[in-house]
Amino acid sequence: MNIQDAHNLAHQKMAEHGLTDWTFSWTHRRKQCGSCRHSVKEISLSKPVTAVNSEAHVLDTILHEIAHALVGPNEDHGRKWQLQAIAIGARPIACAGPNKGTVYPDGKWVGKCASCDEKIYAYRRPQGTHVHIACKRAGKPAQIAWRENTERIKPQY
């Protein structure tokens, strides 16, 4: 989604739900769609994640965080939050993720599992050229050959 459009949408939805004394901000997190911080009355979205997701997904994220703001701190994703999320039009699910329709930007580094040929992405350079990690698909520790991901699509903002 276009970053400026997302910014405007967040402000619009926050005002619609009475969060006029709250602020909106951007983060650069690559594995978190948004957050709600009651201590400073702030809702934030991730620029990299917003840039590679649909308007419908970003709207759901905004409403998800607004539901957190409306129910107050210490509610997490319990029944009170779920009912609030439904009431304002958000999906009442706890987290986003690839299995829930979230797209994440590709990492700057790509590794290939020696056991199963699965590609694994990393945002920071792994230490050493071959790092042993537990491959989720192979189900065991495997040697990973890392290289810079020259095929990645960088989020445009």
VMD Tcl script that builds the backbone (N, CA, C; Angstrom):
set m [mol new atoms 471]
animate dup $m
set s [atomselect $m all]
$s set {name element resname resid chain x y z} {
  {N N MET 1 A 0.849 -1.181 0.000}
  {CA C MET 1 A 0.000 0.000 0.000}
  {C C MET 1 A 0.891 1.238 0.000}
  {N N ASN 2 A 0.411 2.259 -0.617}
  {CA C ASN 2 A 1.111 3.535 -0.631}
  {C C ASN 2 A 1.223 4.077 0.801}
  {N N ILE 3 A 2.424 4.492 1.176}
  {CA C ILE 3 A 2.698 4.934 2.548}
  {C C ILE 3 A 1.882 6.166 2.940}
  {N N GLN 4 A 1.781 7.144 2.057}
  {CA C GLN 4 A 1.018 8.352 2.385}
  {C C GLN 4 A -0.467 8.025 2.559}
  {N N ASP 5 A -0.984 7.137 1.709}
  {CA C ASP 5 A -2.391 6.728 1.845}
  {C C ASP 5 A -2.617 6.008 3.175}
  {N N ALA 6 A -1.669 5.180 3.582}
  {CA C ALA 6 A -1.775 4.471 4.858}
  {C C ALA 6 A -1.730 5.457 6.025}
  {N N HIS 7 A -0.866 6.441 5.928}
  {CA C HIS 7 A -0.753 7.482 6.948}
  {C C HIS 7 A -2.097 8.205 7.105}
  {N N ASN 8 A -2.683 8.599 5.980}
  {CA C ASN 8 A -3.969 9.299 6.010}
  {C C ASN 8 A -5.078 8.404 6.570}
  {N N LEU 9 A -5.078 7.126 6.157}
  {CA C LEU 9 A -6.081 6.180 6.629}
  {C C LEU 9 A -5.982 5.984 8.143}
  {N N ALA 10 A -4.771 5.882 8.656}
  {CA C ALA 10 A -4.583 5.708 10.101}
  {C C ALA 10 A -5.146 6.906 10.869}
  {N N HIS 11 A -4.826 8.105 10.406}
  {CA C HIS 11 A -5.340 9.306 11.075}
  {C C HIS 11 A -6.867 9.364 11.003}
  {N N GLN 12 A -7.425 9.010 9.856}
  {CA C GLN 12 A -8.875 9.029 9.675}
  {C C GLN 12 A -9.558 8.046 10.627}
  {N N LYS 13 A -9.063 6.820 10.682}
  {CA C LYS 13 A -9.680 5.791 11.528}
  {C C LYS 13 A -9.491 6.100 13.016}
  {N N MET 14 A -8.342 6.652 13.382}
  {CA C MET 14 A -8.122 7.029 14.777}
  {C C MET 14 A -9.127 8.105 15.201}
  {N N ALA 15 A -9.348 9.091 14.328}
  {CA C ALA 15 A -10.318 10.158 14.624}
  {C C ALA 15 A -11.735 9.593 14.698}
  {N N GLU 16 A -12.082 8.692 13.780}
  {CA C GLU 16 A -13.421 8.082 13.777}
  {C C GLU 16 A -13.725 7.355 15.079}
  {N N HIS 17 A -12.700 6.799 15.693}
  {CA C HIS 17 A -12.890 6.023 16.913}
  {C C HIS 17 A -12.516 6.793 18.181}
  {N N GLY 18 A -12.408 8.118 18.052}
  {CA C GLY 18 A -12.232 8.972 19.223}
  {C C GLY 18 A -10.832 9.043 19.791}
  {N N LEU 19 A -9.837 8.618 19.038}
  {CA C LEU 19 A -8.455 8.648 19.537}
  {C C LEU 19 A -7.777 9.962 19.135}
  {N N THR 20 A -8.433 11.075 19.422}
  {CA C THR 20 A -7.917 12.386 19.005}
  {C C THR 20 A -6.711 12.839 19.819}
  {N N ASP 21 A -6.515 12.266 21.010}
  {CA C ASP 21 A -5.353 12.626 21.822}
  {C C ASP 21 A -4.210 11.621 21.658}
  {N N TRP 22 A -4.325 10.717 20.696}
  {CA C TRP 22 A -3.285 9.734 20.384}
  {C C TRP 22 A -2.501 10.215 19.171}
  {N N THR 23 A -1.269 9.723 19.039}
  {CA C THR 23 A -0.448 10.068 17.875}
  {C C THR 23 A -0.225 8.816 17.026}
  {N N PHE 24 A 0.192 9.067 15.811}
  {CA C PHE 24 A 0.521 7.994 14.873}
  {C C PHE 24 A 1.991 8.129 14.502}
  {N N SER 25 A 2.679 6.993 14.348}
  {CA C SER 25 A 4.084 7.039 13.931}
  {C C SER 25 A 4.410 5.810 13.077}
  {N N TRP 26 A 5.581 5.853 12.475}
  {CA C TRP 26 A 6.099 4.745 11.654}
  {C C TRP 26 A 7.257 4.082 12.380}
  {N N THR 27 A 7.394 2.778 12.160}
  {CA C THR 27 A 8.577 2.058 12.620}
  {C C THR 27 A 9.249 1.443 11.393}
  {N N HIS 28 A 10.413 0.872 11.596}
  {CA C HIS 28 A 11.112 0.179 10.501}
  {C C HIS 28 A 11.207 -1.320 10.784}
  {N N ARG 29 A 10.374 -1.808 11.681}
  {CA C ARG 29 A 10.368 -3.237 11.983}
  {C C ARG 29 A 9.932 -4.020 10.748}
  {N N ARG 30 A 10.530 -5.192 10.580}
  {CA C ARG 30 A 10.226 -5.978 9.386}
  {C C ARG 30 A 9.404 -7.219 9.683}
  {N N LYS 31 A 9.159 -7.480 10.952}
  {CA C LYS 31 A 8.397 -8.669 11.342}
  {C C LYS 31 A 7.228 -8.328 12.264}
  {N N GLN 32 A 6.833 -7.071 12.280}
  {CA C GLN 32 A 5.693 -6.643 13.085}
  {C C GLN 32 A 4.907 -5.627 12.267}
  {N N CYS 33 A 3.627 -5.870 12.118}
  {CA C CYS 33 A 2.796 -4.977 11.303}
  {C C CYS 33 A 2.528 -3.645 11.995}
  {N N GLY 34 A 2.167 -3.697 13.259}
  {CA C GLY 34 A 1.826 -2.483 13.979}
  {C C GLY 34 A 1.955 -2.678 15.470}
  {N N SER 35 A 1.758 -1.586 16.207}
  {CA C SER 35 A 1.792 -1.673 17.667}
  {C C SER 35 A 0.961 -0.555 18.277}
  {N N CYS 36 A 0.556 -0.781 19.521}
  {CA C CYS 36 A -0.208 0.192 20.292}
  {C C CYS 36 A 0.516 0.371 21.621}
  {N N ARG 37 A 0.915 1.603 21.894}
  {CA C ARG 37 A 1.627 1.893 23.145}
  {C C ARG 37 A 0.781 2.834 23.995}
  {N N HIS 38 A 0.149 2.264 25.013}
  {CA C HIS 38 A -0.720 3.053 25.888}
  {C C HIS 38 A 0.050 4.098 26.676}
  {N N SER 39 A 1.277 3.778 27.058}
  {CA C SER 39 A 2.051 4.683 27.914}
  {C C SER 39 A 2.290 6.045 27.271}
  {N N VAL 40 A 2.350 6.078 25.949}
  {CA C VAL 40 A 2.568 7.352 25.246}
  {C C VAL 40 A 1.425 7.683 24.292}
  {N N LYS 41 A 0.343 6.881 24.364}
  {CA C LYS 41 A -0.825 7.053 23.501}
  {C C LYS 41 A -0.405 7.158 22.035}
  {N N GLU 42 A 0.188 6.065 21.565}
  {CA C GLU 42 A 0.720 6.052 20.198}
  {C C GLU 42 A 0.382 4.741 19.491}
  {N N ILE 43 A -0.093 4.866 18.271}
  {CA C ILE 43 A -0.292 3.720 17.384}
  {C C ILE 43 A 0.733 3.858 16.276}
  {N N SER 44 A 1.401 2.755 15.956}
  {CA C SER 44 A 2.411 2.803 14.890}
  {C C SER 44 A 2.214 1.651 13.920}
  {N N LEU 45 A 2.703 1.872 12.710}
  {CA C LEU 45 A 2.728 0.850 11.663}
  {C C LEU 45 A 4.157 0.712 11.170}
  {N N SER 46 A 4.480 -0.464 10.670}
  {CA C SER 46 A 5.789 -0.698 10.073}
  {C C SER 46 A 5.775 -0.230 8.628}
  {N N LYS 47 A 6.694 0.662 8.274}
  {CA C LYS 47 A 6.785 1.118 6.881}
  {C C LYS 47 A 7.098 -0.032 5.924}
  {N N PRO 48 A 8.128 -0.857 6.216}
  {CA C PRO 48 A 8.441 -1.934 5.268}
  {C C PRO 48 A 7.298 -2.923 5.074}
  {N N VAL 49 A 6.584 -3.268 6.145}
  {CA C VAL 49 A 5.491 -4.236 6.028}
  {C C VAL 49 A 4.284 -3.590 5.348}
  {N N THR 50 A 3.977 -2.352 5.694}
  {CA C THR 50 A 2.860 -1.637 5.068}
  {C C THR 50 A 3.067 -1.533 3.559}
  {N N ALA 51 A 4.291 -1.221 3.150}
  {CA C ALA 51 A 4.585 -0.996 1.735}
  {C C ALA 51 A 4.361 -2.227 0.859}
  {N N VAL 52 A 4.440 -3.426 1.431}
  {CA C VAL 52 A 4.301 -4.641 0.615}
  {C C VAL 52 A 2.972 -5.365 0.841}
  {N N ASN 53 A 2.048 -4.749 1.586}
  {CA C ASN 53 A 0.751 -5.376 1.839}
  {C C ASN 53 A -0.379 -4.577 1.208}
  {N N SER 54 A -1.536 -5.214 1.105}
  {CA C SER 54 A -2.707 -4.604 0.476}
  {C C SER 54 A -3.356 -3.577 1.395}
  {N N GLU 55 A -4.194 -2.744 0.814}
  {CA C GLU 55 A -4.927 -1.748 1.590}
  {C C GLU 55 A -5.833 -2.436 2.620}
  {N N ALA 56 A -6.468 -3.545 2.229}
  {CA C ALA 56 A -7.347 -4.271 3.150}
  {C C ALA 56 A -6.561 -4.783 4.361}
  {N N HIS 57 A -5.361 -5.288 4.125}
  {CA C HIS 57 A -4.537 -5.793 5.228}
  {C C HIS 57 A -4.109 -4.663 6.151}
  {N N VAL 58 A -3.702 -3.544 5.570}
  {CA C VAL 58 A -3.249 -2.398 6.372}
  {C C VAL 58 A -4.419 -1.833 7.179}
  {N N LEU 59 A -5.597 -1.749 6.571}
  {CA C LEU 59 A -6.774 -1.276 7.302}
  {C C LEU 59 A -7.060 -2.192 8.490}
  {N N ASP 60 A -6.981 -3.496 8.282}
  {CA C ASP 60 A -7.213 -4.434 9.372}
  {C C ASP 60 A -6.190 -4.250 10.487}
  {N N THR 61 A -4.936 -3.987 10.107}
  {CA C THR 61 A -3.885 -3.742 11.105}
  {C C THR 61 A -4.189 -2.474 11.904}
  {N N ILE 62 A -4.583 -1.427 11.220}
  {CA C ILE 62 A -4.919 -0.165 11.899}
  {C C ILE 62 A -6.062 -0.396 12.891}
  {N N LEU 63 A -7.121 -1.078 12.439}
  {CA C LEU 63 A -8.262 -1.342 13.313}
  {C C LEU 63 A -7.878 -2.261 14.478}
  {N N HIS 64 A -6.988 -3.210 14.223}
  {CA C HIS 64 A -6.477 -4.103 15.271}
  {C C HIS 64 A -5.840 -3.267 16.382}
  {N N GLU 65 A -4.979 -2.325 15.992}
  {CA C GLU 65 A -4.289 -1.487 16.992}
  {C C GLU 65 A -5.245 -0.521 17.672}
  {N N ILE 66 A -6.227 -0.011 16.939}
  {CA C ILE 66 A -7.236 0.861 17.547}
  {C C ILE 66 A -8.029 0.089 18.598}
  {N N ALA 67 A -8.353 -1.162 18.320}
  {CA C ALA 67 A -9.061 -1.992 19.308}
  {C C ALA 67 A -8.234 -2.113 20.588}
  {N N HIS 68 A -6.915 -2.278 20.450}
  {CA C HIS 68 A -6.046 -2.313 21.639}
  {C C HIS 68 A -6.147 -0.997 22.410}
  {N N ALA 69 A -6.124 0.109 21.689}
  {CA C ALA 69 A -6.198 1.420 22.353}
  {C C ALA 69 A -7.517 1.584 23.097}
  {N N LEU 70 A -8.593 1.114 22.500}
  {CA C LEU 70 A -9.919 1.302 23.095}
  {C C LEU 70 A -10.167 0.432 24.326}
  {N N VAL 71 A -9.585 -0.753 24.372}
  {CA C VAL 71 A -9.829 -1.620 25.538}
  {C C VAL 71 A -8.884 -1.328 26.697}
  {N N GLY 72 A -7.835 -0.597 26.456}
  {CA C GLY 72 A -6.912 -0.244 27.528}
  {C C GLY 72 A -5.745 -1.205 27.645}
  {N N PRO 73 A -4.778 -0.832 28.495}
  {CA C PRO 73 A -3.583 -1.666 28.644}
  {C C PRO 73 A -3.894 -2.989 29.345}
  {N N ASN 74 A -3.004 -3.923 29.179}
  {CA C ASN 74 A -3.060 -5.239 29.850}
  {C C ASN 74 A -4.188 -6.144 29.374}
  {N N GLU 75 A -4.777 -5.878 28.247}
  {CA C GLU 75 A -5.858 -6.730 27.741}
  {C C GLU 75 A -5.368 -7.762 26.732}
  {N N ASP 76 A -4.213 -7.556 26.135}
  {CA C ASP 76 A -3.673 -8.468 25.124}
  {C C ASP 76 A -4.733 -8.792 24.070}
  {N N HIS 77 A -4.901 -10.075 23.735}
  {CA C HIS 77 A -5.854 -10.472 22.699}
  {C C HIS 77 A -6.983 -11.317 23.281}
  {N N GLY 78 A -7.378 -10.996 24.499}
  {CA C GLY 78 A -8.429 -11.739 25.184}
  {C C GLY 78 A -9.819 -11.411 24.665}
  {N N ARG 79 A -10.803 -11.918 25.380}
  {CA C ARG 79 A -12.209 -11.790 24.940}
  {C C ARG 79 A -12.642 -10.333 24.804}
  {N N LYS 80 A -12.260 -9.486 25.753}
  {CA C LYS 80 A -12.642 -8.073 25.696}
  {C C LYS 80 A -12.089 -7.425 24.424}
  {N N TRP 81 A -10.806 -7.707 24.114}
  {CA C TRP 81 A -10.203 -7.153 22.891}
  {C C TRP 81 A -10.891 -7.728 21.650}
  {N N GLN 82 A -11.158 -9.032 21.648}
  {CA C GLN 82 A -11.804 -9.664 20.490}
  {C C GLN 82 A -13.168 -9.031 20.197}
  {N N LEU 83 A -13.956 -8.806 21.232}
  {CA C LEU 83 A -15.268 -8.183 21.039}
  {C C LEU 83 A -15.131 -6.759 20.500}
  {N N GLN 84 A -14.148 -6.030 21.000}
  {CA C GLN 84 A -13.915 -4.663 20.518}
  {C C GLN 84 A -13.467 -4.686 19.056}
  {N N ALA 85 A -12.574 -5.607 18.714}
  {CA C ALA 85 A -12.097 -5.721 17.334}
  {C C ALA 85 A -13.261 -5.985 16.383}
  {N N ILE 86 A -14.129 -6.912 16.748}
  {CA C ILE 86 A -15.298 -7.225 15.917}
  {C C ILE 86 A -16.193 -5.995 15.784}
  {N N ALA 87 A -16.404 -5.290 16.886}
  {CA C ALA 87 A -17.290 -4.124 16.898}
  {C C ALA 87 A -16.825 -3.016 15.950}
  {N N ILE 88 A -15.505 -2.889 15.751}
  {CA C ILE 88 A -15.017 -1.816 14.876}
  {C C ILE 88 A -14.613 -2.326 13.484}
  {N N GLY 89 A -14.804 -3.626 13.241}
  {CA C GLY 89 A -14.570 -4.158 11.896}
  {C C GLY 89 A -13.235 -4.814 11.659}
  {N N ALA 90 A -12.494 -5.133 12.716}
  {CA C ALA 90 A -11.206 -5.818 12.563}
  {C C ALA 90 A -11.403 -7.319 12.751}
  {N N ARG 91 A -10.541 -8.101 12.135}
  {CA C ARG 91 A -10.558 -9.548 12.381}
  {C C ARG 91 A -10.068 -9.782 13.811}
  {N N PRO 92 A -10.762 -10.600 14.582}
  {CA C PRO 92 A -10.354 -10.811 15.980}
  {C C PRO 92 A -9.289 -11.896 16.123}
  {N N ILE 93 A -8.180 -11.720 15.411}
  {CA C ILE 93 A -7.089 -12.689 15.519}
  {C C ILE 93 A -5.914 -12.021 16.199}
  {N N ALA 94 A -5.170 -12.810 16.942}
  {CA C ALA 94 A -4.106 -12.276 17.780}
  {C C ALA 94 A -2.935 -11.712 16.990}
  {N N CYS 95 A -2.463 -12.420 16.001}
  {CA C CYS 95 A -1.234 -12.006 15.336}
  {C C CYS 95 A -1.362 -12.133 13.833}
  {N N ALA 96 A -0.555 -11.381 13.161}
  {CA C ALA 96 A -0.449 -11.516 11.716}
  {C C ALA 96 A 0.643 -12.539 11.426}
  {N N GLY 97 A 0.774 -12.921 10.212}
  {CA C GLY 97 A 1.821 -13.851 9.822}
  {C C GLY 97 A 1.588 -14.342 8.409}
  {N N PRO 98 A 2.589 -14.972 7.820}
  {CA C PRO 98 A 2.435 -15.465 6.454}
  {C C PRO 98 A 1.241 -16.411 6.299}
  {N N ASN 99 A 0.960 -17.196 7.336}
  {CA C ASN 99 A -0.176 -18.111 7.253}
  {C C ASN 99 A -1.504 -17.400 7.507}
  {N N LYS 100 A -1.462 -16.104 7.790}
  {CA C LYS 100 A -2.679 -15.316 7.990}
  {C C LYS 100 A -2.768 -14.184 6.972}
  {N N GLY 101 A -2.026 -14.301 5.890}
  {CA C GLY 101 A -2.130 -13.342 4.801}
  {C C GLY 101 A -1.152 -12.186 4.819}
  {N N THR 102 A -0.297 -12.105 5.812}
  {CA C THR 102 A 0.670 -11.012 5.880}
  {C C THR 102 A 1.850 -11.294 4.963}
  {N N VAL 103 A 2.252 -10.276 4.224}
  {CA C VAL 103 A 3.448 -10.361 3.388}
  {C C VAL 103 A 4.550 -9.604 4.114}
  {N N TYR 104 A 5.724 -10.210 4.198}
  {CA C TYR 104 A 6.869 -9.533 4.808}
  {C C TYR 104 A 7.912 -9.280 3.734}
  {N N PRO 105 A 8.640 -8.164 3.827}
  {CA C PRO 105 A 9.690 -7.912 2.837}
  {C C PRO 105 A 10.781 -8.979 2.936}
  {N N ASP 106 A 11.320 -9.377 1.790}
  {CA C ASP 106 A 12.409 -10.355 1.780}
  {C C ASP 106 A 13.618 -9.798 2.520}
  {N N GLY 107 A 14.358 -10.682 3.144}
  {CA C GLY 107 A 15.576 -10.287 3.836}
  {C C GLY 107 A 16.698 -9.955 2.863}
  {N N LYS 108 A 17.684 -9.216 3.357}
  {CA C LYS 108 A 18.841 -8.846 2.541}
  {C C LYS 108 A 19.728 -10.051 2.273}
  {N N TRP 109 A 19.604 -11.093 3.112}
  {CA C TRP 109 A 20.416 -12.299 2.984}
  {C C TRP 109 A 19.510 -13.494 2.765}
  {N N VAL 110 A 19.946 -14.413 1.923}
  {CA C VAL 110 A 19.192 -15.630 1.673}
  {C C VAL 110 A 20.117 -16.820 1.890}
  {N N GLY 111 A 19.586 -17.813 2.576}
  {CA C GLY 111 A 20.352 -19.028 2.830}
  {C C GLY 111 A 19.634 -20.213 2.228}
  {N N LYS 112 A 20.401 -21.240 1.927}
  {CA C LYS 112 A 19.824 -22.463 1.370}
  {C C LYS 112 A 20.192 -23.611 2.294}
  {N N CYS 113 A 19.160 -24.334 2.750}
  {CA C CYS 113 A 19.367 -25.465 3.648}
  {C C CYS 113 A 19.992 -26.621 2.873}
  {N N ALA 114 A 21.070 -27.173 3.402}
  {CA C ALA 114 A 21.759 -28.292 2.744}
  {C C ALA 114 A 20.931 -29.572 2.789}
  {N N SER 115 A 19.983 -29.670 3.734}
  {CA C SER 115 A 19.175 -30.884 3.865}
  {C C SER 115 A 17.974 -30.915 2.933}
  {N N CYS 116 A 17.300 -29.772 2.769}
  {CA C CYS 116 A 16.031 -29.802 2.039}
  {C C CYS 116 A 15.920 -28.748 0.934}
  {N N ASP 117 A 16.955 -27.947 0.724}
  {CA C ASP 117 A 16.968 -26.878 -0.288}
  {C C ASP 117 A 15.985 -25.733 -0.012}
  {N N GLU 118 A 15.423 -25.681 1.197}
  {CA C GLU 118 A 14.516 -24.598 1.570}
  {C C GLU 118 A 15.291 -23.279 1.634}
  {N N LYS 119 A 14.672 -22.201 1.143}
  {CA C LYS 119 A 15.274 -20.876 1.258}
  {C C LYS 119 A 14.885 -20.272 2.596}
  {N N ILE 120 A 15.856 -19.645 3.248}
  {CA C ILE 120 A 15.661 -19.001 4.525}
  {C C ILE 120 A 16.174 -17.574 4.375}
  {N N TYR 121 A 15.382 -16.597 4.831}
  {CA C TYR 121 A 15.777 -15.195 4.684}
  {C C TYR 121 A 16.201 -14.604 6.020}
  {N N ALA 122 A 17.149 -13.686 5.966}
  {CA C ALA 122 A 17.624 -12.982 7.156}
  {C C ALA 122 A 17.781 -11.502 6.807}
  {N N TYR 123 A 17.515 -10.645 7.766}
  {CA C TYR 123 A 17.644 -9.207 7.550}
  {C C TYR 123 A 19.038 -8.694 7.880}
  {N N ARG 124 A 19.732 -9.425 8.757}
  {CA C ARG 124 A 21.107 -9.071 9.096}
  {C C ARG 124 A 22.024 -10.181 8.613}
  {N N ARG 125 A 23.253 -9.829 8.318}
  {CA C ARG 125 A 24.201 -10.816 7.818}
  {C C ARG 125 A 24.494 -11.868 8.890}
  {N N PRO 126 A 24.241 -13.129 8.583}
  {CA C PRO 126 A 24.561 -14.190 9.541}
  {C C PRO 126 A 26.071 -14.279 9.746}
  {N N GLN 127 A 26.485 -14.652 10.927}
  {CA C GLN 127 A 27.907 -14.757 11.224}
  {C C GLN 127 A 28.492 -15.987 10.543}
  {N N GLY 128 A 29.553 -15.803 9.797}
  {CA C GLY 128 A 30.195 -16.910 9.088}
  {C C GLY 128 A 29.464 -17.229 7.793}
  {N N THR 129 A 30.103 -17.937 6.905}
  {CA C THR 129 A 29.472 -18.256 5.623}
  {C C THR 129 A 28.528 -19.438 5.743}
  {N N HIS 130 A 28.792 -20.342 6.672}
  {CA C HIS 130 A 27.913 -21.489 6.885}
  {C C HIS 130 A 27.499 -21.516 8.346}
  {N N VAL 131 A 26.241 -21.260 8.588}
  {CA C VAL 131 A 25.741 -21.231 9.946}
  {C C VAL 131 A 24.804 -22.413 10.133}
  {N N HIS 132 A 24.973 -23.133 11.218}
  {CA C HIS 132 A 24.092 -24.256 11.518}
  {C C HIS 132 A 22.904 -23.749 12.324}
  {N N ILE 133 A 21.732 -23.914 11.768}
  {CA C ILE 133 A 20.510 -23.568 12.490}
  {C C ILE 133 A 19.521 -24.709 12.307}
  {N N ALA 134 A 18.469 -24.678 13.086}
  {CA C ALA 134 A 17.447 -25.708 12.931}
  {C C ALA 134 A 16.525 -25.307 11.790}
  {N N CYS 135 A 16.538 -26.078 10.727}
  {CA C CYS 135 A 15.656 -25.837 9.591}
  {C C CYS 135 A 14.277 -26.361 9.947}
  {N N LYS 136 A 13.257 -25.501 9.830}
  {CA C LYS 136 A 11.901 -25.898 10.207}
  {C C LYS 136 A 11.368 -27.000 9.293}
  {N N ARG 137 A 11.695 -26.922 8.018}
  {CA C ARG 137 A 11.188 -27.914 7.076}
  {C C ARG 137 A 11.908 -29.254 7.231}
  {N N ALA 138 A 13.232 -29.214 7.356}
  {CA C ALA 138 A 14.005 -30.453 7.502}
  {C C ALA 138 A 13.810 -31.060 8.895}
  {N N GLY 139 A 13.476 -30.206 9.876}
  {CA C GLY 139 A 13.216 -30.696 11.226}
  {C C GLY 139 A 14.468 -31.048 12.005}
  {N N LYS 140 A 15.599 -30.533 11.572}
  {CA C LYS 140 A 16.848 -30.831 12.274}
  {C C LYS 140 A 17.853 -29.722 11.973}
  {N N PRO 141 A 18.920 -29.640 12.767}
  {CA C PRO 141 A 19.959 -28.655 12.451}
  {C C PRO 141 A 20.563 -28.967 11.089}
  {N N ALA 142 A 20.795 -27.929 10.334}
  {CA C ALA 142 A 21.338 -28.123 8.987}
  {C C ALA 142 A 22.320 -27.011 8.667}
  {N N GLN 143 A 23.220 -27.298 7.753}
  {CA C GLN 143 A 24.171 -26.290 7.329}
  {C C GLN 143 A 23.485 -25.389 6.302}
  {N N ILE 144 A 23.628 -24.094 6.510}
  {CA C ILE 144 A 22.994 -23.111 5.639}
  {C C ILE 144 A 24.089 -22.322 4.929}
  {N N ALA 145 A 24.009 -22.278 3.606}
  {CA C ALA 145 A 24.946 -21.476 2.816}
  {C C ALA 145 A 24.288 -20.124 2.539}
  {N N TRP 146 A 24.886 -19.039 3.050}
  {CA C TRP 146 A 24.302 -17.703 2.939}
  {C C TRP 146 A 24.932 -16.907 1.810}
  {N N ARG 147 A 24.112 -16.050 1.171}
  {CA C ARG 147 A 24.596 -15.104 0.162}
  {C C ARG 147 A 23.688 -13.883 0.187}
  {N N GLU 148 A 24.165 -12.791 -0.374}
  {CA C GLU 148 A 23.339 -11.601 -0.442}
  {C C GLU 148 A 22.172 -11.862 -1.383}
  {N N ASN 149 A 20.997 -11.430 -1.002}
  {CA C ASN 149 A 19.781 -11.654 -1.784}
  {C C ASN 149 A 19.659 -10.571 -2.850}
  {N N THR 150 A 20.165 -10.847 -4.032}
  {CA C THR 150 A 20.146 -9.861 -5.122}
  {C C THR 150 A 18.792 -9.812 -5.824}
  {N N GLU 151 A 17.906 -10.760 -5.527}
  {CA C GLU 151 A 16.606 -10.822 -6.196}
  {C C GLU 151 A 15.483 -10.193 -5.374}
  {N N ARG 152 A 15.806 -9.690 -4.188}
  {CA C ARG 152 A 14.752 -9.197 -3.313}
  {C C ARG 152 A 14.106 -7.931 -3.870}
  {N N ILE 153 A 12.859 -7.796 -3.548}
  {CA C ILE 153 A 12.115 -6.588 -3.904}
  {C C ILE 153 A 12.116 -5.690 -2.684}
  {N N LYS 154 A 12.691 -4.521 -2.849}
  {CA C LYS 154 A 12.770 -3.587 -1.731}
  {C C LYS 154 A 11.474 -2.790 -1.642}
  {N N PRO 155 A 10.954 -2.624 -0.418}
  {CA C PRO 155 A 9.745 -1.809 -0.267}
  {C C PRO 155 A 10.010 -0.377 -0.726}
  {N N GLN 156 A 9.063 0.196 -1.447}
  {CA C GLN 156 A 9.177 1.569 -1.918}
  {C C GLN 156 A 8.359 2.483 -1.021}
  {N N TYR 157 A 9.014 3.491 -0.451}
  {CA C TYR 157 A 8.246 4.467 0.310}
  {C C TYR 157 A 8.528 5.852 -0.173}
}
mol reanalyze $m
mol bondsrecalc $m
mol representation Tube
mol addrep $m
